Every structure is written in structure tokens, then in C-alpha cells.
């Protein structure tokens, strides 16, 4: 067994799409194995539970929740030797999918107990906060707003389909300046993406060179240089070739400064963050996580 040698605690987000419903399953499966299990009902509960784990010398923290819960936990575990294990209870579960963690709770528990290996991954930095997936602006912001209006608990990931359609109709271009150590962009854009991982928006690679542990951000900007840019982008994204479009500018960089004319809403691992100037960076292999074994090529 990969991780059962480590003492572990489980923290579940009661507000995650499946949090309350699956808490009983977690208690039944892990009640006798975990040092403690906490159902976080208030915003500060997860932080308090992680601090408790640290004080008690617990080596492995299991987080049950969505991308926001994982991001918040990573902020407390980055640059430590404490292992983060994810129970995917949210809608997107982006990092869990990247790490090839099973989406069904019972399978995820078995995976962490028996099959997972330890891996160090990059962590993005947005201002003073960390992120473990992606910081975006533009189309994604509109998608997030549409999803927030929908019933995620009832429809799950299906809420993204009408949300994307409505967001595309509402998205307007904006002026942006992106300065990086690998190149600069200035002009009008429909979408900005900076990712610390390989995938975004589900199963779609951010770029051909994107990696989860290379110490670089994968950055791209979708411009409005051509008609039907959003439609072309959507098709190219499905084909995993969006960075090959002539209207997409992309780089692999260690840091970026994004400047806007006025403050806009970025989406950072699913959470909103308003800014007119955003400094985005990367911490190489700064977070220890449970993941599937990397297959030899």
C-alpha cells in the first residue's frame, strides 16, 4: 500500500457538490484508519483542520472537495513535506483529473490507500495566492458566471454545455498587455490563460509543451484578429490544437505581468479575483501530491 504508512486526516468540504451526501461513505470507509475526519461547514474550518494536522505531526492530508478546496489547501501545504491527497467531490475536479485520480469516491479512496504514488508538482502564484491549475480571464470568466447561476448539484458537469454557449454569445474583446520572460503581447483579446498544469477546461492540454512539473507557466492569449475566433477556438480546443491557431499567442514562461485598462474578474482555480494588474509566477515542484504512477514512454 502506497500511502497507508503515513498518518492521515480527512477534511471534507460540506459545500462541495457531493460533500454532505458522501460524508457518510468516507466515515464508513476511513473512520478506523484516519487520525480524524472533519466536515468543513464554514470557510475557516478547512484551515483550522490543516493547522491541527500540522500540530499533530500528520504526514498526509486528504481533501474532499472541488478545485477551490484543493487550491485553498495547497496554500497551506506548499513548500512542506505534507502529502496532499484529493477526493474529487466538485464539478470540475481539474487537478484530480490531471493526477489521474478516479472520480468515483469509493474508487478514489481505494486509489489513495493502495495505488497512488507521491509526486511533486508545480504551483502557480497569482499575486499573494497560490493556484494549482489555471488563472484565466475573458471567456472563462463568463463561463464561470453562467455555471454559478446553474444547479451544479442537480446537473453536475452537464451545466457547462449551456454555460459555454451563453458565455460565447456574451464575450467581448478587451485590451490586455502581457509581459513575460519569454516574450510579450499587447492588443485585444477574448481569452487569457496561464496554467501551472498540463490540462485545462477538462481534458484539453494548455499547449503542446505544457507540463505539471517543469517550473514554467503555459500561457496563451486568444485574440480577435479573425472573424469567428471563438468558434474556431472551440473547434481547435476539441482537437487539442488551439495554440496552433494564427489568432492564438502562446509562450512557456516563469513569470508574467498582466495589465488591463480597468479591473476585471480573473478566475483562479474556479474562484473570482478582481484586478487591473496581475503578477503571475510559478513555484517549481513545490507541492507533494498523491498521483497515478507515471507511465514509462
C-alpha positions as CSV (number, residue, x, y, z in Angstrom):
1,X,0.0,0.0,0.0
2,X,1.4,3.3,-1.1
3,X,0.2,5.8,1.5
4,X,-1.1,3.8,4.5
5,X,2.3,4.1,6.1
6,X,1.6,7.8,6.6
7,X,-0.8,9.0,9.3
8,X,-3.5,10.9,7.5
9,X,-6.5,13.1,8.3
10,X,-9.5,13.7,6.0
11,X,-11.2,17.2,5.5
12,X,-14.4,17.3,3.5
13,X,-16.0,20.5,2.2
14,X,-19.7,20.3,3.0
15,X,-20.4,22.8,0.3
16,X,-18.8,20.8,-2.5
17,X,-21.3,19.4,-5.0
18,X,-21.2,16.0,-3.3
19,X,-19.8,16.9,0.1
20,X,-22.6,16.2,2.5
21,X,-24.1,13.3,0.6
22,X,-20.8,11.4,0.6
23,X,-19.6,12.2,4.1
24,X,-21.2,9.0,5.5
25,X,-19.3,6.9,2.9
26,X,-16.0,8.5,3.9
27,X,-16.7,7.9,7.6
28,X,-17.6,4.3,6.9
29,X,-14.5,3.6,4.7
30,X,-11.9,5.6,6.6
31,X,-13.3,6.1,10.1
32,X,-11.0,3.5,11.7
33,X,-7.9,4.5,9.5
34,X,-7.8,8.3,9.6
35,X,-6.5,10.2,12.6
36,X,-9.6,12.4,12.3
37,X,-12.3,13.3,9.8
38,X,-13.7,16.9,9.6
39,X,-16.7,18.1,7.7
40,X,-15.9,21.7,7.0
41,X,-19.1,23.7,7.0
42,X,-17.6,27.2,7.5
43,X,-15.0,29.0,5.3
44,X,-12.3,28.8,8.0
45,X,-12.9,25.1,9.0
46,X,-10.5,23.7,6.5
47,X,-7.7,26.0,7.5
48,X,-8.2,25.1,11.2
49,X,-8.2,21.4,10.4
50,X,-5.0,21.6,8.4
51,X,-3.3,23.6,11.2
52,X,-4.4,20.8,13.6
53,X,-2.9,18.2,11.3
54,X,0.4,20.1,11.2
55,X,0.5,20.4,15.0
56,X,-0.2,16.7,15.4
57,X,2.5,15.8,13.0
58,X,0.2,14.2,10.5
59,X,2.0,13.5,7.3
60,X,-0.9,13.2,4.8
61,X,-4.0,15.4,4.4
62,X,-6.9,14.2,2.3
63,X,-9.0,17.0,0.9
64,X,-12.6,16.2,-0.3
65,X,-13.9,19.0,-2.4
66,X,-13.6,20.8,-5.7
67,X,-10.9,22.9,-7.3
68,X,-11.4,25.8,-4.8
69,X,-11.0,23.5,-1.8
70,X,-7.9,22.0,-3.3
71,X,-6.4,25.4,-4.1
72,X,-7.1,26.6,-0.5
73,X,-5.4,23.5,0.9
74,X,-2.4,23.8,-1.3
75,X,-1.9,27.3,0.0
76,X,-1.3,25.8,3.5
77,X,0.7,22.8,2.3
78,X,3.0,24.3,-0.4
79,X,6.7,24.1,0.5
80,X,6.1,21.4,3.2
81,X,6.6,17.7,3.2
82,X,2.9,17.0,3.9
83,X,1.3,14.9,1.3
84,X,-1.9,16.2,-0.3
85,X,-4.4,13.5,-1.4
86,X,-7.6,14.6,-3.3
87,X,-11.1,13.1,-3.0
88,X,-12.8,14.7,-6.1
89,X,-16.2,16.0,-4.8
90,X,-16.5,19.1,-7.0
91,X,-17.8,19.7,-10.5
92,X,-14.6,20.3,-12.5
93,X,-12.0,18.4,-10.3
94,X,-9.3,19.7,-12.7
95,X,-6.2,18.7,-10.7
96,X,-7.7,15.4,-9.7
97,X,-8.2,14.5,-13.4
98,X,-4.6,15.7,-14.1
99,X,-3.3,13.4,-11.5
100,X,-5.5,10.5,-12.8
101,X,-7.4,10.1,-9.6
102,X,-10.7,8.2,-10.1
103,X,-13.8,10.3,-10.0
104,X,-16.0,7.9,-8.1
105,X,-15.4,8.3,-4.3
106,X,-15.0,4.7,-3.4
107,X,-12.5,4.2,-6.2
108,X,-10.6,7.3,-5.2
109,X,-10.3,6.1,-1.6
110,X,-9.0,2.7,-2.8
111,X,-6.6,4.5,-5.1
112,X,-5.1,6.6,-2.3
113,X,-4.8,3.6,0.0
114,X,-3.4,1.1,-2.5
115,X,-2.2,2.5,-5.8
116,X,-1.1,6.2,-5.5
117,X,2.5,7.3,-5.6
118,X,4.0,10.6,-4.3
119,X,4.8,13.2,-6.8
120,X,6.0,16.8,-6.6
121,X,4.2,19.3,-8.9
122,X,4.4,23.0,-9.7
123,X,2.2,25.6,-8.0
124,X,1.2,28.8,-9.7
125,X,1.3,32.1,-7.8
126,X,-1.4,34.8,-8.5
127,X,-0.4,37.9,-6.5
128,X,-0.1,36.6,-3.0
129,X,-2.1,33.5,-3.5
130,X,-1.3,30.1,-5.0
131,X,-3.2,28.1,-7.6
132,X,-2.8,24.5,-8.7
133,X,-4.5,24.7,-12.1
134,X,-5.1,27.8,-14.1
135,X,-5.7,31.6,-13.9
136,X,-7.9,32.9,-16.7
137,X,-9.7,36.0,-17.9
138,X,-12.3,36.6,-20.6
139,X,-14.4,33.7,-21.9
140,X,-13.7,31.6,-18.9
141,X,-14.9,34.3,-16.6
142,X,-18.3,34.4,-18.4
143,X,-18.5,30.6,-18.3
144,X,-17.9,30.7,-14.5
145,X,-20.7,33.3,-14.0
146,X,-23.1,31.2,-16.1
147,X,-22.2,28.0,-14.1
148,X,-22.7,29.8,-10.8
149,X,-26.2,30.6,-11.9
150,X,-26.9,26.9,-12.7
151,X,-27.8,24.0,-10.4
152,X,-24.5,22.1,-10.2
153,X,-25.8,19.7,-7.6
154,X,-28.6,18.5,-9.9
155,X,-26.8,18.5,-13.3
156,X,-23.1,18.2,-12.4
157,X,-20.7,18.7,-15.3
158,X,-23.6,19.0,-17.8
159,X,-24.1,22.6,-16.6
160,X,-21.0,23.5,-18.7
161,X,-22.8,22.9,-22.0
162,X,-25.4,25.7,-21.9
163,X,-23.0,27.8,-19.9
164,X,-20.3,27.7,-22.6
165,X,-22.9,28.6,-25.3
166,X,-24.3,31.6,-23.4
167,X,-20.8,32.7,-22.4
168,X,-19.6,32.7,-26.0
169,X,-22.5,34.9,-27.0
170,X,-21.7,37.4,-24.2
171,X,-17.9,37.5,-24.5
172,X,-16.5,40.8,-25.8
173,X,-12.8,41.6,-26.5
174,X,-10.7,43.6,-24.1
175,X,-7.3,45.3,-24.2
176,X,-4.5,43.4,-22.5
177,X,-0.8,43.7,-22.1
178,X,1.1,40.5,-21.1
179,X,4.8,40.8,-20.3
180,X,6.8,37.6,-19.6
181,X,10.4,36.4,-19.5
182,X,9.8,34.6,-22.8
183,X,8.0,37.3,-24.8
184,X,5.3,40.0,-24.7
185,X,1.8,40.5,-26.1
186,X,-0.2,43.7,-26.3
187,X,-3.6,44.0,-28.1
188,X,-7.2,43.0,-27.9
189,X,-8.1,39.5,-26.6
190,X,-11.1,37.3,-26.0
191,X,-9.3,34.9,-23.6
192,X,-6.2,34.9,-21.4
193,X,-4.9,31.6,-19.9
194,X,-1.9,31.0,-17.5
195,X,-1.7,27.4,-16.3
196,X,0.7,25.6,-13.9
197,X,-0.5,22.2,-15.1
198,X,-0.8,20.4,-18.4
199,X,-4.6,20.4,-18.8
200,X,-7.4,23.0,-18.6
201,X,-11.1,23.0,-19.1
202,X,-11.3,19.3,-18.6
203,X,-9.2,17.0,-20.9
204,X,-7.7,19.8,-23.0
205,X,-3.9,20.4,-23.0
206,X,-3.0,24.0,-22.4
207,X,-0.2,23.8,-25.0
208,X,2.0,21.2,-26.7
209,X,4.8,21.9,-24.2
210,X,2.7,22.2,-21.1
211,X,3.9,20.2,-18.1
212,X,2.9,19.9,-14.4
213,X,6.4,19.9,-13.1
214,X,8.7,21.8,-15.4
215,X,8.8,25.1,-13.5
216,X,7.0,27.0,-16.2
217,X,3.6,28.6,-16.8
218,X,1.9,27.7,-20.0
219,X,0.4,31.0,-21.2
220,X,-1.8,31.8,-24.2
221,X,-4.0,34.7,-25.4
222,X,-6.9,34.2,-27.8
223,X,-7.1,37.4,-29.9
224,X,-9.9,38.6,-32.1
225,X,-7.8,39.1,-35.2
226,X,-10.1,37.0,-37.3
227,X,-13.8,36.6,-37.6
228,X,-15.4,33.7,-35.7
229,X,-12.4,33.5,-33.4
230,X,-14.4,31.9,-30.6
231,X,-16.0,29.3,-32.9
232,X,-12.6,28.4,-34.4
233,X,-11.1,28.3,-30.9
234,X,-13.8,25.9,-29.7
235,X,-13.2,23.5,-32.6
236,X,-9.4,23.7,-32.2
237,X,-9.7,23.1,-28.4
238,X,-11.7,19.9,-29.0
239,X,-8.9,18.9,-31.4
240,X,-6.3,19.9,-28.8
241,X,-4.7,22.3,-31.3
242,X,-5.8,25.7,-30.1
243,X,-2.2,27.1,-29.8
244,X,-1.7,26.3,-33.5
245,X,-4.3,28.9,-34.5
246,X,-2.8,32.1,-36.0
247,X,-5.0,34.1,-33.7
248,X,-3.5,32.5,-30.5
249,X,-0.3,33.9,-29.0
250,X,1.4,31.5,-26.5
251,X,4.6,31.1,-24.5
252,X,6.1,29.0,-21.8
253,X,7.4,31.3,-19.1
254,X,8.4,31.5,-15.4
255,X,6.6,34.7,-14.7
256,X,4.1,37.1,-16.3
257,X,2.7,40.6,-15.6
258,X,-0.8,41.2,-16.9
259,X,-2.0,44.8,-17.3
260,X,-5.6,45.9,-18.1
261,X,-7.1,49.3,-18.7
262,X,-9.6,48.6,-15.8
263,X,-10.0,46.0,-13.2
264,X,-11.6,42.8,-14.5
265,X,-12.6,39.5,-13.0
266,X,-10.0,36.7,-13.3
267,X,-10.9,33.1,-12.5
268,X,-8.3,31.4,-10.4
269,X,-9.0,27.7,-10.0
270,X,-12.6,28.4,-10.2
271,X,-12.6,31.3,-7.7
272,X,-13.0,35.0,-8.8
273,X,-10.3,37.5,-8.2
274,X,-10.6,41.1,-9.5
275,X,-7.5,43.0,-10.6
276,X,-6.3,45.5,-13.2
277,X,-2.6,44.4,-12.8
278,X,-1.8,40.8,-12.0
279,X,1.6,39.3,-11.3
280,X,1.6,35.6,-12.0
281,X,4.5,33.2,-11.3
282,X,5.4,29.6,-10.7
283,X,7.0,27.6,-7.8
284,X,8.7,24.6,-9.2
285,X,7.7,21.2,-7.7
286,X,6.6,22.9,-4.5
287,X,3.6,20.7,-3.7
288,X,3.7,17.0,-2.7
289,X,0.6,15.1,-4.0
290,X,-0.8,11.6,-4.4
291,X,-0.9,10.7,-8.1
292,X,-1.1,7.8,-10.5
293,X,2.3,6.3,-11.4
294,X,3.8,8.0,-14.4
295,X,3.9,5.5,-17.3
296,X,7.3,4.9,-18.9
297,X,7.4,6.2,-22.5
